Amino acid sequence: MEENVFNQMAKKYDTENRKELANIIADEIKKTLAGKQYHSILDYGGGTGLVTFQLADQFEKGWLVDSSQEMIQVAQSKIEQNQLKHFEAMAFNLAKDDRLDIKADVIVLSLVLLHVPDIEPLLQRLNKRLNTGGLLIIVDFDKNEKIQHPKVHNGFTEAEVKDALSYAGFRDINKHTFHYGSNIFMKQDASLFIATSTK
């Protein structure tokens, strides 16, 4: 999807269905982080912050980055309302510009890669933004042959995820499916996976 689509969607993005799915994703990420100590988080493609603001109390510093200026405006208003003084929201497209001056212990990509035509260059750029020993968390859809759209990947196989992460310089790669839902991926039933890897 093009940026302007997300700009148009921004003010109406937080539907009940999206909130419900974001809660499921945030809970799974919390399980992944349990028992580990990290100080900073970068949520790339974080939209209005539906997922990452649920994780905010686990970090001393956080950045929500999205290519849609309107999404960032919504996220910024949430930061102010909830007094998340340790969080910053900024509009930036790392797929087109490599000059993002942030390094974090944890990077989250939640339902982002399906919108990125060529995922490996983005993953390489994110690798540079991850502190040594840091954790990359990807949540996205498993491959789904029922989905056919010219601008959206129809999910990812385990091999595709592992190959792309290895190529981008990540190691200790793990992936598992954690949720099955009806009408959650372009009005089709689909499953969500979480993949973790380290630098």
NULUM-969311 format. One record per atom (N, C-alpha, C): residue in one letter; residue number from 0; x, y, z. Coordinates in nm, 2 decimals. Atoms other than C-alpha are relative to their C-alpha. Example, Ala and Ser with C-alpha at 12.3 -4.5 7.8 and 13.67 -1.06 7.14 Angstrom:
residues 2
REC   aa     i        u        v        w
REC    A     0     0.09    -0.12     0.00
REC    A     0     1.23    -0.45     0.78
REC    A     0     0.09     0.12     0.00
REC    S     1    -0.09    -0.11     0.00
REC    S     1     1.37    -0.11     0.71
REC    S     1    -0.08     0.11     0.08
END
This chain:
residues 199
REC   aa     i        u        v        w
REC    M     0     0.08    -0.12     0.00
REC    M     0     0.00     0.00     0.00
REC    M     0     0.09     0.12     0.00
REC    E     1    -0.08    -0.12     0.01
REC    E     1     0.12     0.35    -0.07
REC    E     1    -0.03     0.08     0.12
REC    E     2     0.00    -0.08    -0.12
REC    E     2     0.19     0.60     0.20
REC    E     2    -0.13     0.08     0.01
REC    N     3     0.12    -0.08    -0.01
REC    N     3    -0.11     0.82     0.11
REC    N     3    -0.12    -0.07     0.04
REC    V     4     0.11     0.09    -0.04
REC    V     4    -0.34     0.53     0.17
REC    V     4    -0.01     0.00     0.16
REC    F     5    -0.01     0.00    -0.14
REC    F     5    -0.22     0.52     0.53
REC    F     5    -0.03     0.14     0.06
REC    N     6     0.03    -0.14    -0.05
REC    N     6    -0.24     0.90     0.56
REC    N     6    -0.15     0.02     0.00
REC    Q     7     0.15    -0.01     0.00
REC    Q     7    -0.61     0.88     0.46
REC    Q     7    -0.06    -0.08     0.11
REC    M     8     0.06     0.09    -0.10
REC    M     8    -0.67     0.59     0.71
REC    M     8     0.03     0.05     0.14
REC    A     9    -0.06    -0.02    -0.13
REC    A     9    -0.48     0.74     1.00
REC    A     9    -0.11     0.04     0.11
REC    K    10     0.09    -0.05    -0.10
REC    K    10    -0.77     0.92     1.19
REC    K    10    -0.10    -0.11     0.03
REC    K    11     0.10     0.11    -0.02
REC    K    11    -1.00     0.61     1.15
REC    K    11     0.07    -0.13     0.02
REC    Y    12    -0.08     0.13     0.00
REC    Y    12    -0.72     0.35     1.19
REC    Y    12    -0.04    -0.09     0.12
REC    D    13     0.01     0.07    -0.12
REC    D    13    -0.79     0.25     1.55
REC    D    13    -0.14    -0.06     0.02
REC    T    14     0.13     0.07    -0.01
REC    T    14    -1.10     0.03     1.49
REC    T    14     0.00    -0.11     0.11
REC    E    15     0.01     0.11    -0.10
REC    E    15    -1.22    -0.23     1.74
REC    E    15     0.08    -0.12    -0.04
REC    N    16    -0.07     0.12     0.05
REC    N    16    -1.09    -0.51     1.52
REC    N    16     0.15     0.02     0.01
REC    R    17    -0.15    -0.03     0.00
REC    R    17    -0.74    -0.35     1.49
REC    R    17     0.05     0.00     0.15
REC    K    18    -0.04     0.00    -0.14
REC    K    18    -0.73    -0.29     1.87
REC    K    18     0.01    -0.14     0.05
REC    E    19     0.00     0.14    -0.05
REC    E    19    -0.82    -0.65     1.94
REC    E    19     0.12    -0.07    -0.05
REC    L    20    -0.12     0.07     0.05
REC    L    20    -0.55    -0.78     1.71
REC    L    20     0.13     0.06     0.06
REC    A    21    -0.12    -0.06    -0.06
REC    A    21    -0.30    -0.53     1.85
REC    A    21     0.02    -0.06     0.14
REC    N    22    -0.02     0.05    -0.14
REC    N    22    -0.37    -0.66     2.20
REC    N    22     0.06    -0.14     0.00
REC    I    23    -0.05     0.14     0.01
REC    I    23    -0.31    -1.02     2.09
REC    I    23     0.15     0.00    -0.04
REC    I    24    -0.14    -0.02     0.04
REC    I    24     0.02    -0.91     1.92
REC    I    24     0.09     0.05     0.12
REC    A    25    -0.07    -0.05    -0.11
REC    A    25     0.13    -0.71     2.22
REC    A    25     0.02    -0.10     0.11
REC    D    26    -0.01     0.11    -0.10
REC    D    26     0.06    -1.00     2.46
REC    D    26     0.11    -0.10    -0.04
REC    E    27    -0.10     0.10     0.05
REC    E    27     0.28    -1.23     2.24
REC    E    27     0.14     0.06     0.01
REC    I    28    -0.13    -0.07    -0.01
REC    I    28     0.56    -0.97     2.23
REC    I    28     0.04     0.00     0.15
REC    K    29    -0.03     0.00    -0.14
REC    K    29     0.54    -0.94     2.61
REC    K    29     0.05    -0.13     0.05
REC    K    30    -0.05     0.14    -0.03
REC    K    30     0.58    -1.32     2.64
REC    K    30     0.15    -0.01    -0.05
REC    T    31    -0.13     0.01     0.06
REC    T    31     0.89    -1.29     2.42
REC    T    31     0.10     0.08     0.08
REC    L    32    -0.09    -0.09    -0.07
REC    L    32     1.04    -1.01     2.63
REC    L    32     0.01    -0.05     0.15
REC    A    33     0.00     0.04    -0.14
REC    A    33     0.96    -1.18     2.96
REC    A    33     0.13    -0.06     0.05
REC    G    34    -0.12     0.04    -0.06
REC    G    34     1.26    -1.23     3.18
REC    G    34     0.13     0.05    -0.06
REC    K    35    -0.12    -0.06     0.06
REC    K    35     1.49    -1.03     2.96
REC    K    35     0.00     0.15     0.04
REC    Q    36    -0.01    -0.14    -0.04
REC    Q    36     1.62    -0.68     3.03
REC    Q    36     0.06     0.08    -0.12
REC    Y    37    -0.04    -0.09     0.11
REC    Y    37     1.63    -0.43     2.75
REC    Y    37    -0.04     0.15     0.04
REC    H    38     0.02    -0.14    -0.04
REC    H    38     1.65    -0.05     2.78
REC    H    38    -0.08     0.09    -0.10
REC    S    39     0.06    -0.09     0.10
REC    S    39     1.52     0.09     2.45
REC    S    39    -0.06    -0.08    -0.11
REC    I    40     0.08     0.07     0.10
REC    I    40     1.27     0.00     2.18
REC    I    40    -0.02     0.09    -0.12
REC    L    41     0.04    -0.07     0.12
REC    L    41     1.22     0.11     1.82
REC    L    41    -0.11    -0.08    -0.07
REC    D    42     0.11     0.06     0.07
REC    D    42     0.89     0.03     1.66
REC    D    42    -0.01     0.06    -0.14
REC    Y    43     0.00    -0.06     0.13
REC    Y    43     0.93     0.07     1.29
REC    Y    43    -0.13    -0.04    -0.07
REC    G    44     0.13     0.02     0.06
REC    G    44     0.61     0.11     1.09
REC    G    44    -0.11    -0.02     0.11
REC    G    45     0.08     0.02    -0.12
REC    G    45     0.44     0.15     1.43
REC    G    45    -0.14     0.06    -0.01
REC    G    46     0.13    -0.06     0.02
REC    G    46     0.14     0.34     1.29
REC    G    46    -0.04     0.09     0.11
REC    T    47     0.05    -0.09    -0.11
REC    T    47    -0.07     0.49     1.57
REC    T    47     0.04    -0.05     0.14
REC    G    48    -0.05     0.04    -0.13
REC    G    48     0.11     0.30     1.84
REC    G    48    -0.09    -0.11     0.07
REC    L    49     0.09     0.10    -0.06
REC    L    49    -0.16     0.03     1.90
REC    L    49     0.08    -0.11     0.08
REC    V    50    -0.08     0.11    -0.06
REC    V    50     0.11    -0.23     1.98
REC    V    50     0.10     0.05     0.10
REC    T    51    -0.12    -0.04    -0.08
REC    T    51     0.41    -0.04     2.11
REC    T    51    -0.03     0.07     0.12
REC    F    52     0.03    -0.07    -0.12
REC    F    52     0.24     0.18     2.36
REC    F    52    -0.04    -0.10     0.11
REC    Q    53     0.03     0.10    -0.10
REC    Q    53     0.13    -0.14     2.54
REC    Q    53     0.13    -0.06     0.06
REC    L    54    -0.13     0.05    -0.04
REC    L    54     0.50    -0.22     2.58
REC    L    54     0.08     0.11     0.07
REC    A    55    -0.07    -0.12    -0.04
REC    A    55     0.60     0.13     2.69
REC    A    55     0.06    -0.01     0.14
REC    D    56    -0.05     0.00    -0.14
REC    D    56     0.64     0.06     3.06
REC    D    56     0.12    -0.09     0.02
REC    Q    57    -0.12     0.09    -0.01
REC    Q    57     0.91    -0.20     2.99
REC    Q    57     0.13     0.06    -0.04
REC    F    58    -0.13    -0.06     0.06
REC    F    58     1.16     0.04     2.84
REC    F    58     0.02     0.14     0.06
REC    E    59    -0.03    -0.14    -0.05
REC    E    59     1.34     0.36     2.95
REC    E    59    -0.01     0.10    -0.12
REC    K    60     0.00    -0.09     0.12
REC    K    60     1.34     0.50     2.59
REC    K    60    -0.07    -0.07    -0.11
REC    G    61     0.06     0.06     0.11
REC    G    61     1.13     0.44     2.29
REC    G    61    -0.03     0.09    -0.12
REC    W    62     0.03    -0.07     0.12
REC    W    62     1.08     0.55     1.93
REC    W    62    -0.11    -0.07    -0.08
REC    L    63     0.10     0.05     0.10
REC    L    63     0.78     0.50     1.71
REC    L    63     0.02     0.07    -0.13
REC    V    64    -0.03    -0.05     0.13
REC    V    64     0.87     0.55     1.35
REC    V    64    -0.09    -0.05    -0.11
REC    D    65     0.09     0.05     0.11
REC    D    65     0.63     0.54     1.05
REC    D    65     0.02     0.10    -0.11
REC    S    66    -0.01    -0.08     0.12
REC    S    66     0.64     0.67     0.70
REC    S    66    -0.12     0.09    -0.02
REC    S    67     0.12    -0.08     0.02
REC    S    67     0.29     0.82     0.73
REC    S    67     0.00     0.11     0.11
REC    Q    68     0.00    -0.11    -0.09
REC    Q    68     0.29     1.17     0.88
REC    Q    68    -0.13     0.01     0.08
REC    E    69     0.12     0.00    -0.07
REC    E    69    -0.07     1.14     0.97
REC    E    69    -0.01    -0.10     0.11
REC    M    70    -0.01     0.10    -0.10
REC    M    70    -0.02     0.82     1.16
REC    M    70     0.08     0.05     0.12
REC    I    71    -0.09    -0.05    -0.10
REC    I    71     0.26     0.99     1.35
REC    I    71    -0.07     0.11     0.09
REC    Q    72     0.08    -0.10    -0.07
REC    Q    72     0.03     1.28     1.44
REC    Q    72    -0.10    -0.06     0.11
REC    V    73     0.09     0.08    -0.10
REC    V    73    -0.22     1.03     1.60
REC    V    73     0.08    -0.06     0.11
REC    A    74    -0.09     0.05    -0.10
REC    A    74     0.07     0.86     1.78
REC    A    74     0.04     0.10     0.10
REC    Q    75    -0.05    -0.11    -0.09
REC    Q    75     0.20     1.19     1.91
REC    Q    75    -0.10     0.04     0.10
REC    S    76     0.10    -0.04    -0.09
REC    S    76    -0.13     1.28     2.05
REC    S    76    -0.02    -0.10     0.12
REC    K    77     0.01     0.10    -0.10
REC    K    77    -0.14     0.95     2.24
REC    K    77     0.12     0.01     0.10
REC    I    78    -0.12    -0.02    -0.08
REC    I    78     0.21     1.01     2.37
REC    I    78    -0.03     0.12     0.10
REC    E    79     0.03    -0.12    -0.09
REC    E    79     0.09     1.35     2.51
REC    E    79    -0.11    -0.04     0.10
REC    Q    80     0.11     0.04    -0.09
REC    Q    80    -0.24     1.21     2.65
REC    Q    80     0.04    -0.09     0.11
REC    N    81    -0.04     0.10    -0.10
REC    N    81    -0.07     0.92     2.83
REC    N    81     0.13     0.04     0.07
REC    Q    82    -0.13    -0.05    -0.06
REC    Q    82     0.24     1.13     2.93
REC    Q    82     0.11    -0.10    -0.01
REC    L    83    -0.11     0.10     0.03
REC    L    83     0.48     0.88     2.77
REC    L    83     0.12     0.09    -0.03
REC    K    84    -0.10    -0.10     0.03
REC    K    84     0.76     1.13     2.81
REC    K    84     0.13    -0.06    -0.05
REC    H    85    -0.12     0.07     0.04
REC    H    85     1.02     0.87     2.73
REC    H    85    -0.01    -0.05    -0.15
REC    F    86     0.02     0.05     0.14
REC    F    86     0.87     0.80     2.38
REC    F    86     0.00     0.12    -0.10
REC    E    87     0.00    -0.10     0.11
REC    E    87     0.92     0.99     2.06
REC    E    87    -0.07    -0.06    -0.12
REC    A    88     0.06     0.05     0.12
REC    A    88     0.71     0.96     1.74
REC    A    88     0.06     0.08    -0.11
REC    M    89    -0.06    -0.07     0.11
REC    M    89     0.87     1.05     1.41
REC    M    89    -0.04    -0.06    -0.14
REC    A    90     0.03     0.04     0.13
REC    A    90     0.78     1.03     1.04
REC    A    90     0.14    -0.02    -0.07
REC    F    91    -0.12     0.03     0.07
REC    F    91     1.06     0.85     0.85
REC    F    91    -0.02    -0.13    -0.08
REC    N    92     0.01     0.12     0.08
REC    N    92     1.08     0.60     0.56
REC    N    92     0.14    -0.06    -0.02
REC    L    93    -0.13     0.06     0.01
REC    L    93     1.38     0.38     0.62
REC    L    93     0.02    -0.08    -0.12
REC    A    94    -0.02     0.08     0.13
REC    A    94     1.31     0.18     0.30
REC    A    94     0.05     0.09    -0.11
REC    K    95    -0.04    -0.09     0.10
REC    K    95     1.39     0.50     0.11
REC    K    95     0.12     0.08     0.04
REC    D    96    -0.10    -0.09    -0.05
REC    D    96     1.64     0.68     0.33
REC    D    96     0.07    -0.06     0.12
REC    D    97    -0.07     0.08    -0.10
REC    D    97     1.91     0.53     0.55
REC    D    97     0.06     0.09     0.11
REC    R    98    -0.06    -0.09    -0.09
REC    R    98     1.98     0.84     0.76
REC    R    98    -0.08     0.02     0.13
REC    L    99     0.07     0.00    -0.13
REC    L    99     1.79     0.75     1.07
REC    L    99     0.09    -0.02     0.12
REC    D   100    -0.10     0.00    -0.10
REC    D   100     2.00     0.83     1.37
REC    D   100    -0.05    -0.06     0.14
REC    I   101     0.06     0.06    -0.11
REC    I   101     1.86     0.58     1.62
REC    I   101     0.07    -0.14     0.02
REC    K   102    -0.05     0.13    -0.03
REC    K   102     2.01     0.27     1.79
REC    K   102    -0.08    -0.05     0.12
REC    A   103     0.08     0.05    -0.11
REC    A   103     1.79     0.05     2.01
REC    A   103     0.03    -0.15     0.03
REC    D   104    -0.02     0.14    -0.05
REC    D   104     1.80    -0.28     2.21
REC    D   104    -0.10    -0.09    -0.06
REC    V   105     0.10     0.09     0.06
REC    V   105     1.48    -0.41     2.06
REC    V   105    -0.06     0.08    -0.11
REC    I   106     0.07    -0.06     0.12
REC    I   106     1.33    -0.34     1.72
REC    I   106    -0.12    -0.09    -0.03
REC    V   107     0.12     0.07     0.03
REC    V   107     0.97    -0.44     1.65
REC    V   107    -0.06     0.04    -0.14
REC    L   108     0.06    -0.02     0.13
REC    L   108     0.81    -0.48     1.31
REC    L   108    -0.13    -0.08     0.00
REC    S   109     0.12     0.07    -0.01
REC    S   109     0.44    -0.56     1.35
REC    S   109    -0.09     0.03    -0.12
REC    L   110     0.09    -0.01     0.12
REC    L   110     0.24    -0.62     1.03
REC    L   110     0.06     0.11    -0.09
REC    V   111    -0.07    -0.10     0.08
REC    V   111     0.50    -0.41     0.84
REC    V   111     0.05    -0.06    -0.13
REC    L   112    -0.08     0.06     0.12
REC    L   112     0.69    -0.64     0.60
REC    L   112    -0.10    -0.03    -0.11
REC    L   113     0.09     0.03     0.11
REC    L   113     0.37    -0.74     0.41
REC    L   113    -0.02     0.12    -0.10
REC    H   114     0.01    -0.12     0.08
REC    H   114     0.37    -0.38     0.28
REC    H   114     0.13     0.05    -0.07
REC    V   115    -0.13    -0.04     0.05
REC    V   115     0.74    -0.36     0.19
REC    V   115     0.03    -0.09    -0.12
REC    P   116    -0.02     0.08     0.12
REC    P   116     0.81    -0.47    -0.17
REC    P   116     0.13    -0.09     0.01
REC    D   117    -0.12     0.07    -0.01
REC    D   117     1.17    -0.57    -0.11
REC    D   117     0.05     0.00     0.15
REC    I   118    -0.02    -0.01    -0.14
REC    I   118     1.22    -0.67     0.25
REC    I   118     0.15    -0.01     0.05
REC    E   119    -0.14     0.02    -0.04
REC    E   119     1.59    -0.76     0.26
REC    E   119     0.08     0.13     0.02
REC    P   120    -0.07    -0.13    -0.03
REC    P   120     1.73    -0.40     0.22
REC    P   120    -0.05     0.07     0.13
REC    L   121     0.05    -0.06    -0.12
REC    L   121     1.50    -0.28     0.50
REC    L   121     0.05    -0.07     0.12
REC    L   122    -0.05     0.07    -0.11
REC    L   122     1.61    -0.56     0.73
REC    L   122     0.15     0.03     0.02
REC    Q   123    -0.14    -0.03    -0.02
REC    Q   123     1.97    -0.48     0.66
REC    Q   123     0.02     0.14     0.07
REC    R   124    -0.01    -0.14    -0.06
REC    R   124     1.91    -0.11     0.75
REC    R   124    -0.04    -0.01     0.15
REC    L   125     0.04     0.02    -0.14
REC    L   125     1.73    -0.22     1.07
REC    L   125     0.11    -0.07     0.08
REC    N   126    -0.11     0.06    -0.07
REC    N   126     2.03    -0.44     1.16
REC    N   126     0.10     0.10     0.05
REC    K   127    -0.09    -0.10    -0.04
REC    K   127     2.24    -0.13     1.17
REC    K   127    -0.05     0.08     0.12
REC    R   128     0.07    -0.08    -0.10
REC    R   128     1.99     0.03     1.41
REC    R   128    -0.01    -0.08     0.13
REC    L   129     0.02     0.08    -0.11
REC    L   129     2.00    -0.26     1.65
REC    L   129     0.14    -0.01     0.08
REC    N   130    -0.12     0.01    -0.08
REC    N   130     2.25    -0.26     1.94
REC    N   130     0.05    -0.15     0.00
REC    T   131    -0.06     0.14     0.00
REC    T   131     2.49    -0.56     1.96
REC    T   131    -0.07    -0.08     0.12
REC    G   132     0.07     0.08    -0.10
REC    G   132     2.31    -0.84     2.14
REC    G   132    -0.15     0.03     0.01
REC    G   133     0.15    -0.04     0.00
REC    G   133     1.97    -0.67     2.06
REC    G   133    -0.09    -0.10    -0.06
REC    L   134     0.10     0.09     0.05
REC    L   134     1.65    -0.84     1.96
REC    L   134    -0.09     0.06    -0.10
REC    L   135     0.10    -0.04     0.10
REC    L   135     1.45    -0.80     1.64
REC    L   135    -0.12    -0.09     0.01
REC    I   136     0.12     0.07    -0.01
REC    I   136     1.09    -0.90     1.67
REC    I   136    -0.09     0.03    -0.12
REC    I   137     0.08    -0.02     0.12
REC    I   137     0.88    -0.95     1.35
REC    I   137    -0.13    -0.07     0.03
REC    V   138     0.14     0.06     0.00
REC    V   138     0.50    -1.02     1.36
REC    V   138    -0.06     0.02    -0.13
REC    D   139     0.06    -0.01     0.13
REC    D   139     0.34    -1.09     1.03
REC    D   139    -0.09    -0.12    -0.03
REC    F   140     0.09     0.11     0.03
REC    F   140     0.11    -1.33     0.85
REC    F   140     0.08    -0.11    -0.07
REC    D   141    -0.06     0.12     0.07
REC    D   141     0.20    -1.68     0.75
REC    D   141    -0.05     0.01    -0.15
REC    K   142     0.03     0.00     0.14
REC    K   142     0.19    -1.74     0.37
REC    K   142    -0.15    -0.05    -0.02
REC    N   143     0.14     0.03     0.02
REC    N   143    -0.17    -1.74     0.25
REC    N   143    -0.04     0.01    -0.14
REC    E   144     0.02     0.00     0.15
REC    E   144    -0.25    -1.84    -0.11
REC    E   144    -0.13     0.06    -0.04
REC    K   145     0.13    -0.06     0.04
REC    K   145    -0.60    -1.70    -0.09
REC    K   145     0.01     0.15    -0.02
REC    I   146    -0.02    -0.14     0.02
REC    I   146    -0.46    -1.35    -0.08
REC    I   146     0.08     0.03    -0.12
REC    Q   147    -0.07    -0.04     0.12
REC    Q   147    -0.37    -1.19    -0.41
REC    Q   147    -0.02     0.15    -0.01
REC    H   148     0.01    -0.14     0.01
REC    H   148    -0.29    -0.82    -0.41
REC    H   148     0.14     0.05    -0.06
REC    P   149    -0.12    -0.04     0.07
REC    P   149    -0.04    -0.63    -0.63
REC    P   149     0.10     0.07     0.09
REC    K   150    -0.09    -0.08    -0.09
REC    K   150     0.11    -0.42    -0.34
REC    K   150     0.02    -0.06     0.14
REC    V   151    -0.01     0.06    -0.13
REC    V   151     0.09    -0.66    -0.05
REC    V   151     0.05    -0.15    -0.02
REC    H   152    -0.04     0.14    -0.01
REC    H   152     0.28    -0.98     0.02
REC    H   152    -0.11    -0.09     0.06
REC    N   153     0.10     0.08    -0.05
REC    N   153     0.05    -1.27     0.08
REC    N   153     0.05    -0.09     0.12
REC    G   154    -0.06     0.07    -0.11
REC    G   154     0.24    -1.36     0.40
REC    G   154     0.13    -0.06    -0.04
REC    F   155    -0.14     0.04     0.01
REC    F   155     0.57    -1.53     0.45
REC    F   155     0.02    -0.15     0.05
REC    T   156    -0.03     0.13    -0.05
REC    T   156     0.69    -1.89     0.48
REC    T   156     0.12     0.01     0.10
REC    E   157    -0.11     0.00    -0.10
REC    E   157     0.94    -1.99     0.75
REC    E   157     0.13     0.01    -0.08
REC    A   158    -0.12    -0.01     0.08
REC    A   158     1.21    -2.03     0.48
REC    A   158     0.03     0.14    -0.05
REC    E   159    -0.02    -0.14     0.05
REC    E   159     1.15    -1.68     0.34
REC    E   159     0.05     0.09     0.11
REC    V   160    -0.03    -0.08    -0.12
REC    V   160     1.17    -1.53     0.69
REC    V   160     0.15    -0.03     0.04
REC    K   161    -0.14     0.04    -0.05
REC    K   161     1.49    -1.72     0.79
REC    K   161     0.10     0.04    -0.10
REC    D   162    -0.09    -0.04     0.11
REC    D   162     1.66    -1.66     0.45
REC    D   162     0.02     0.16     0.00
REC    A   163    -0.01    -0.15     0.00
REC    A   163     1.59    -1.28     0.46
REC    A   163     0.07     0.05     0.12
REC    L   164    -0.07    -0.05    -0.12
REC    L   164     1.70    -1.24     0.82
REC    L   164     0.15    -0.04     0.00
REC    S   165    -0.14     0.04     0.00
REC    S   165     2.02    -1.44     0.77
REC    S   165     0.08     0.09    -0.10
REC    Y   166    -0.06    -0.09     0.10
REC    Y   166     2.10    -1.24     0.46
REC    Y   166     0.03     0.14     0.05
REC    A   167    -0.01    -0.13    -0.06
REC    A   167     2.05    -0.92     0.66
REC    A   167     0.10     0.00     0.12
REC    G   168    -0.10     0.01    -0.11
REC    G   168     2.30    -1.04     0.92
REC    G   168    -0.05    -0.03     0.14
REC    F   169     0.06     0.05    -0.13
REC    F   169     2.07    -1.17     1.20
REC    F   169     0.03    -0.14     0.02
REC    R   170    -0.03     0.14    -0.04
REC    R   170     2.13    -1.49     1.39
REC    R   170    -0.10    -0.04     0.11
REC    D   171     0.10     0.05    -0.10
REC    D   171     1.95    -1.71     1.64
REC    D   171    -0.14     0.02    -0.04
REC    I   172     0.13    -0.03     0.05
REC    I   172     1.64    -1.70     1.43
REC    I   172    -0.10    -0.11     0.04
REC    N   173     0.11     0.09    -0.03
REC    N   173     1.32    -1.85     1.56
REC    N   173    -0.13     0.05    -0.05
REC    K   174     0.13    -0.05     0.05
REC    K   174     0.97    -1.84     1.42
REC    K   174    -0.11    -0.10     0.04
REC    H   175     0.11     0.09    -0.02
REC    H   175     0.64    -1.98     1.53
REC    H   175    -0.13     0.07    -0.01
REC    T   176     0.14    -0.05     0.01
REC    T   176     0.27    -1.93     1.47
REC    T   176    -0.07     0.01     0.13
REC    F   177     0.06    -0.01    -0.14
REC    F   177     0.08    -1.80     1.77
REC    F   177    -0.15     0.04     0.00
REC    H   178     0.14    -0.04     0.00
REC    H   178    -0.27    -1.69     1.65
REC    H   178    -0.06    -0.03    -0.13
REC    Y   179     0.09     0.02     0.11
REC    Y   179    -0.54    -1.80     1.41
REC    Y   179    -0.12     0.08     0.01
REC    G   180     0.11    -0.09    -0.01
REC    G   180    -0.81    -1.55     1.33
REC    G   180    -0.09     0.00    -0.13
REC    S   181     0.09    -0.01     0.12
REC    S   181    -1.11    -1.51     1.10
REC    S   181    -0.01     0.14    -0.05
REC    N   182     0.01    -0.13     0.06
REC    N   182    -1.12    -1.22     0.86
REC    N   182     0.10     0.10     0.04
REC    I   183    -0.10    -0.10    -0.05
REC    I   183    -0.79    -1.07     0.98
REC    I   183     0.10     0.04    -0.11
REC    F   184    -0.09    -0.03     0.11
REC    F   184    -0.60    -1.06     0.65
REC    F   184    -0.07     0.02    -0.13
REC    M   185     0.08    -0.03     0.12
REC    M   185    -0.78    -0.88     0.37
REC    M   185    -0.13    -0.08    -0.01
REC    K   186     0.13     0.07    -0.02
REC    K   186    -1.11    -1.03     0.49
REC    K   186     0.01    -0.15    -0.02
REC    Q   187    -0.02     0.14     0.01
REC    Q   187    -0.96    -1.38     0.48
REC    Q   187     0.04    -0.05     0.14
REC    D   188    -0.05     0.06    -0.12
REC    D   188    -0.90    -1.62     0.77
REC    D   188     0.16    -0.02    -0.02
REC    A   189    -0.15     0.00     0.01
REC    A   189    -0.52    -1.62     0.85
REC    A   189     0.06    -0.03     0.13
REC    S   190    -0.08     0.02    -0.12
REC    S   190    -0.25    -1.70     1.10
REC    S   190     0.11     0.10     0.01
REC    L   191    -0.11    -0.09    -0.03
REC    L   191     0.01    -1.48     1.26
REC    L   191     0.12    -0.07     0.05
REC    F   192    -0.12     0.06    -0.06
REC    F   192     0.37    -1.57     1.33
REC    F   192     0.07     0.11     0.07
REC    I   193    -0.10    -0.09    -0.06
REC    I   193     0.63    -1.41     1.55
REC    I   193     0.14    -0.06    -0.03
REC    A   194    -0.13     0.04     0.02
REC    A   194     0.99    -1.43     1.45
REC    A   194     0.10     0.09     0.08
REC    T   195    -0.10    -0.08    -0.07
REC    T   195     1.28    -1.33     1.67
REC    T   195     0.14    -0.04    -0.05
REC    S   196    -0.14     0.02     0.04
REC    S   196     1.65    -1.29     1.59
REC    S   196     0.09     0.10     0.07
REC    T   197    -0.09    -0.09    -0.07
REC    T   197     1.95    -1.13     1.74
REC    T   197     0.12     0.05    -0.09
REC    K   198    -0.11    -0.06     0.08
REC    K   198     2.25    -0.92     1.62
REC    K   198     0.13    -0.04     0.08
END
